[in-house]
Amino acid sequence: MADAKGKKEESGKQKKGAYYGVDAGKLVRKKYCPKCGPGVFMAQHDKRAHCGKCGYTEFK
């Protein structure tokens, strides 16, 4: 939904930087699938993390 100035609201989205971090001056990926490797992110749900590629699920 857009506000009065035409900007979209960011409801339900994670904070920026949730998937990437900096380690020793290098960009590293966080929250990736342990089966598929660092190229595949896991979807973050309320009580679980799920890989859309292989179906791997981690419960929190």
C-alpha contacts under 8 A as a table, 3 or more apart, distances in Angstrom:
res1	aa1	res2	aa2	distance
1	M	8	K	5.77
1	M	9	E	6.09
2	A	5	K	7.62
2	A	6	G	5.23
2	A	7	K	5.32
2	A	8	K	4.46
2	A	9	E	6.26
3	D	6	G	5.38
3	D	7	K	5.72
3	D	8	K	6.52
3	D	9	E	7.26
4	A	7	K	7.57
10	E	13	K	5.96
14	Q	18	A	6.71
15	K	18	A	5.90
16	K	19	Y	7.82
17	G	20	Y	5.25
17	G	21	G	6.64
18	A	21	G	7.79
18	A	30	K	7.50
19	Y	29	R	5.92
19	Y	30	K	5.01
19	Y	31	K	6.32
19	Y	41	F	7.97
20	Y	27	L	6.74
20	Y	28	V	5.69
20	Y	29	R	4.59
20	Y	30	K	5.45
21	G	27	L	5.81
21	G	28	V	5.31
21	G	29	R	6.37
21	G	30	K	6.86
22	V	25	G	5.93
22	V	26	K	5.43
22	V	27	L	4.72
22	V	28	V	5.93
23	D	26	K	5.29
23	D	27	L	6.48
23	D	28	V	6.69
29	R	32	Y	7.21
29	R	38	P	6.89
31	K	41	F	6.13
31	K	42	M	6.19
32	Y	37	G	6.62
32	Y	38	P	5.36
32	Y	39	G	7.17
32	Y	40	V	5.60
32	Y	41	F	4.29
32	Y	42	M	5.44
33	C	36	C	5.40
33	C	37	G	5.59
33	C	38	P	6.69
33	C	40	V	5.90
33	C	41	F	5.98
33	C	42	M	5.77
33	C	51	C	6.26
33	C	56	Y	7.52
34	P	37	G	5.49
34	P	38	P	7.65
35	K	54	C	7.88
35	K	56	Y	7.57
36	C	39	G	7.28
36	C	40	V	6.30
36	C	53	K	7.86
36	C	54	C	7.28
37	G	40	V	6.22
38	P	41	F	7.30
40	V	51	C	7.63
40	V	53	K	7.67
41	F	51	C	6.89
42	M	49	A	5.92
42	M	50	H	5.22
42	M	51	C	4.61
42	M	52	G	7.10
43	A	49	A	5.49
43	A	50	H	5.11
43	A	51	C	6.20
43	A	52	G	7.39
44	Q	48	R	6.46
44	Q	49	A	4.66
44	Q	50	H	6.70
45	H	48	R	5.23
45	H	49	A	5.80
45	H	50	H	7.67
47	K	59	F	5.97
47	K	60	K	5.30
48	R	57	T	6.72
48	R	58	E	5.51
48	R	59	F	4.24
48	R	60	K	5.35
49	A	57	T	5.64
49	A	58	E	5.13
49	A	59	F	6.43
49	A	60	K	7.61
50	H	55	G	6.49
50	H	56	Y	5.84
50	H	57	T	4.48
50	H	58	E	6.52
51	C	54	C	5.96
51	C	55	G	5.07
51	C	56	Y	5.22
51	C	57	T	6.46
52	G	55	G	5.55
52	G	56	Y	7.83
